[in-house]
Amino acid sequence: MMAISEKEYIDLKEYWDFQRKKEYNKELLKDSTEKMHGRLFTGAGQAVSTDEIFDMVWSKLPENQLEEPPKHWIPRDDKLKKWNEVHNEKDNKKFNR
């Protein structure tokens, strides 16, 4: 799937804004959990998967506590980029970090 077209975005602005808000928060959480890799262990001494941590936290995060993405934020997922956003991962890192 390509980026969101201008017409799609205008027609379903509320929907797309919420999808992008969720994605922004997923990216933040994923980045945070990746930093925990190899730092959390079960009682048996096995490392806890960062995917498990992500799934556990994400499933408990209330939608009303999601943060709004900054105006300049560009999703990593091409399907959630707007028609007018940069489609180059290198350029996106400049905006997102």
N, C-alpha and C positions, 0 to 999 in steps of 0.2 A: 504494500500500500504506500502511496505517496503522501506528501505533506497535506495538511488540511487546506483546501482551497479557500479563497476569500469568500466566495458565496456560501460554502458550507459553514465557515466560521461565523459569518453574519447571521445566517439562518438559525444556527444552533449555538450561539455565543455562550449562553449559560452552561450548556452541556460541555462544550469544549474547554471552557475555562475551568470547570470542575475536574475534568479528566486530566488536564495539565497540572492542576493543583495537586491531585493525588500523585501524579508521576513525579513532581518535584519532591514531595515528601518521601516517596519511595527511594528516589536517588539519594536523598540526605541520609535516610536510614541505612541503605545498602552501603554507602561510603563509611558510615559509622561502624557498622557491624564488621566490615572488612578489616577495620583497624584492630578488631578484637581477635583476629585469626591467631590461633595458637596460644591464646592467653586465658581461655576459659576451659575448665575441665570438669568432667563428671566426678562423682564420688569414687568411681573405679579408676580414675586417672586418665580417661580417654578425652581427647580434645572434643569440644562441642563444635558442631558444624556452624559456620557463619550463616548458612542458609536456614538452619533451624532457629537460630537467634532471630534472624530477620522475620521469618514466618510467625514466630511467637509474638514478637513485639508488634508487628503490623496488624495481626489479628485482634489485638487488644487496644489499638489506637483509635479513639473516637474521632469520627469525621469532623466534629466541631473543634477539634484541637489541631487540625492540620494548619500548617503555616502557608501563608500566601507566597508564591514565588516572586522574587524581585523582577522588576520590569524588564531587565536585560537578559533574564534567564532563557536559555534555549534547551529544550529537552534533548536527551541523547537519542531517544526513539524517534526515528523519522516520521512515524505515523502521527505523532503529536506535535510536530513542528508546523507552524503556520506557513502559508505560501510565501511570506516575505522574510523568512528567517534563513540564516546561513545554513547550508547543508554540508558543511565541511567540518569533520570532527576536530581538526587542529584549530580552526577558527572558533568553534564552540567552546573549547577549553579556555580560550582567552576571555570569553564572556562569562563563563560559569565559575571560574576559579579566581 
